[in-house]
C-alpha cells in the first residue's frame, strides 16, 4: 500500500500543489499529477510555468512524446507510474475523489483547501484510503503559513 500524505489547510490549493511539485522535482523525484477536471488541470499546467519567477518544473501531458524524458506528468485519466530506473514515482491527486491506482505509487499527496466543501471531500477521501489499508499522514499547512 502507498503512503498517503494529506496537507490540510491550504490557503491556495493549486499554489500549494505547485510548491509540492517543485520541491519534489528539485529533489530529483518524478511525479504524476492526476485530475479528471480538465479545466483545473489546465490551470495547474499554466501555474507550473510561472508560479515563481525563478522556479521551473518540467512537465508534459502523460501521453506526450516527451513524457519518458520529463519528470512531471499531467493526466486526467488514471495511469500506472512510469517504469524504468530512477526514483520512485509519487502521485499528486488534485481530483475530488480518491486517486485510482494509488496502491501502485510509493506516495500520494493530497492537498486540501480550507473551505468547508473541500474539507468534507478531503475527509471522505481519508476514510476511503484508510479502508483500503493505506498508510495515512496528516500535515497542517495553515500552521506552516502562520509561522512565516
N, C-alpha and C positions, 0 to 999 in steps of 0.2 A: 504494500500500500504506500501511498505517497504522503509526504509531509505537506500539510495544508496550512499556510500562514494567512490569517485574517488580519488585515490592518484596518481597524475601526477608527472612525472619527476624522476621515479625510475632509478637509475643507473644499478641496477640488479634486475629484476622483481622477480625472484624466491627467492632471498635473502630477499627482502622486504616482500614477502609473508610468508617466514619462520618467520621473525620478528613479523609480524602481528599475525600469528597463535600462536606463543609462548606467546606474550603479552595477547592475548585473553584467552588462556589456563591458564596462571598464575593467571588471574582474576576469574577463575572458570567457564569460558564460554565454550560452546560447538560450534563446527564449522563443516560445510560440505565444502570440497574443491572440486570444480567441474571443469573438463576439459575433452573435448572429445578427445584431443590429448593424446593417451595412453603413448607415449614416454615422453612427458612433465610431465605428472602425475607421471610417474615412477621416473623421475629426481627429482621432488619435494619430493616424498617419500624418496628417498635416502638423499636428503639435510636435511630433518627433523631429520634424525638420527645423523647428525654431523655438522650442520651449526655453532655451537659454542661448545666449549669443555665442558662447564658446563650446556648447555641447553638440555632439553629433552622434546619432545612433543609426548605424547602417541597418536598413530594414527593407523588406520587399514582401509582396503577397506570397503566400506559401506555394502557389503554383507558378511563380515566375521562374524563368530560365536561370536567373542568378541566385535562386534560393540556396542551392548547395554551397555556395561561397559566402552566404550572408548570415550573420549571427542571429538576426531577429526576423521572425516570420509573422505576418499578419494573416489571420484566417477567419472566415465566417462559417466554416464547416469544421467539424471535428477531424483532427488529423493525428496520426501517430507521431511521436517525436522523431525527428530526423535521425537516421542511423549514422554510424561512422565513428571514427576516432574523435577524441576531444572530450571536453567537459560534458557532464550530463545536461540534458535539456530541461529547463523549467517551463512551466505554463503560467501565463498571466491571464486570468479569466476576467473579462470585462462584461460578461453576459449576466443577465438577471437570474439564470438558472445555473446549477452545478455544471461544471465543465465535463462533457462526456469523455471517457477515456482517461480520467485523471490518474487512475492507477498505473498508467504507462509512463508517467513522469516522476522524476525524483522529487520534485517540489512544485506546488501550485500556490500562486499568490492571488489573494482575493482582497480587493480594496473596496471598503465600504464607506460611502459618504455619510454625513451627519443627519440628513433629512430622514424623517420617520419611515417613509416608504422603503428607502434603501436599507435602513437598519433592519426592518422586518424581513425584507428579502434576504439580507445577509444572515440573519438568524435562521431562516428556513434552509439556506444552503449549508450552514454549520450543522444543523440537525441531520441533513441528508448525508453529508460527508461522514459524520460521526457514525451513522447507521451502517455505512459502507466499510467501516473499520479503519479509516484514515487517521493519521497522527495529527491532531489539531493543535494550533498555537495561535494565541490572540496577542495583538500589539495595538497600543493606543496611540494613534497619530496625533490626537488633539493635545496630549501631554507633551509630545516631542515639539509640536509647533509652539506651545506656550513657553517652552524653555529656551527658545531662540532669542 
